[in-house]
Amino acid sequence: MRAEKKSILPPKRYFKMVTLSPSADRSRRSFLGSVAVTAFGGIGGCLGTDTKAVDLLSAGSLAHTFEDHIRPALKDETGLAVHGEYYGTNAVMRMIEAGTKRPDVVVSADATLLRDRLYGEFTDWDVAFAANSLGVGYRAETDLGRALDRGEPWYEVALGAEPGEVAIADPDLDPLGYRAVQAFELAAAEHGLEGFREAMLERVYQEPEEPQLLAGVETGARAAGLVYRNMALDRDLPFLEFPDAYNFARAGLTDHYATVEYTTDEEGYTAVGRPILYNATVNNEADEPDGALRLVQFLVDNPDVLVDAGLTVREPIPRQRGERLDAIDV
């Protein structure tokens, strides 16, 4: 039962912290060579010696995941090099649509966003390969951090922080940003907090560069950021996962998450609340389609690497979507 409406002034109450221990189904699945046959007319079992580095354009929340985990593991296993660039996913889609970037592989932090924006002209298939959860990454050596460590409710602590002490990603550039806004709205309903969403949006700092969201927390310029679990793990920061009602981590709560939405300012794209799901595709205009397919294959076939990076991989992930993947067994 949800709480009755109450003041947003912080009373003394307590909230249980969660740990960062990874848990996921690590069962291996095969990404068949027929993917390449179906999508690009066939590739051999080995990459040619003249294959160049694969150009990757990815959601910023996976910058450390790719650079510190996937890229070196892929290089060791296949010899394939990857050149990665990382931005908010909305920004990634705008770059591709505008033609300012022409990557071989595109990775999105919102599977539906990629399908809505790129299907038809740039691709007609994708593979969902990992999930995540939303919460607060924070610096323990701050008043806010000490309050969270004492078990005080995050929403009361956040409201009591100085303006700008808590950061979110820019909701017009990044799903992490609009999920933060959606979480404020769902939290208000869950805890009976009148005006909470509006109060938080007046207080938070909006970081336009998603990979830099926690840099200010590390240096002490900010006390906390609303981030994905893997991002806090990347920087060895404490992480307070939100309750299931607004952590966007539970597939069984899809209908509940869908009760909130956010419309971006620039292109007027309306993102409905939905579980966090990462997906990847190969650009129809890829310069290195063979290597691009090998990279996507690696994401599907190596869940252990993703779990070690703080992501979640469990049924029904990996999951294919699109006409060109009918022959793939994931």
Phi, psi and omega in degrees: 000135181277153183289155175286161179301139180212173180294151176273002173292135190284109170282173180272104177220176188227152186223137183277132177280153172247162181263173180262012184297121180291141174215125181196158174285117185259021180297134182277146178228154181259139177252099195296150178298343179293345173304310183294320179299315182292317189274324188227015176082011171110138171224158180281173180291338179238150176286145178291157183290342181266008180295129178271177178297143177280131177272121182247131173241114193227158170306137184297335180293348179254014182302308179292325180301313179287314187289323186261341185238299188289312185300311179293323179294319178296318179298317180296321186278322189239344186081001183280131177263148181232133172251113186252143169233144191225126181215172170301143187299323176301318178296321177303312181297320180296319179298317180292315181297323181279348181080011179282340174227140177228074184286163172280317181238138177242132177236129184244146174273359177221104185302320181294323179300314178300315182295320180293326189262329188251338181299138177108297183267321188251339178193167171220025175206161173200165175234121173280126189236349181198160177234177183203179176222158184254144177188202182248122169262134189215165176265122186294330185272046176223163177300319179297314180297318179295324178294318177295319178295333176283351179095012178289146183302134184302322184290328176287320178296317181296321179291333180273354180283161176291149176305133179089352179289331179253131182247148168230162174288157178294117184293343177272352180246344195207135174303328177300324178290312181287336173290326176298315178297317178296323178295321176302317182291317179292324178295322178300318179289321183293321186253003179068046185255099180296126175073016186295314182304311182294320180296320180291320180295336176281343187253332188281155170267132180260112182273119182285340181252101186306316180300342181264004187302321182262359179298319178293330177290319179298320183277347181094001178291331176228160183266330186199162174216147174276113190221171172279156183306315184296331181292321176293320179297320178307321186256010178056043178255150174301147182225126176253104181287137177292158174299159181306329184299339178210028172264355177056034183246355187247114180300329180291349179253023182304315181295323178294313179300327184288359178282352178237157179207167176217136178249124181289153183287315191291304183254359178069031177281127180261115178261117176278144177303134181202161179301147179288121183216121177270137174223161182226150175213167174255130179295134176303334182260021183300136174282332182235068183297325180297309179294325179299316178295324178296321178295314178297321177301318181298319179300321182285321188273355184230064179298331180300322179296320181291318180295320178298334179274000176099005177272172178246132176227109179206164182308139008265026177268140000284155182218134181266159175211136175117155186295326185286351184254017182300332184269001186269133174259108178249000000 
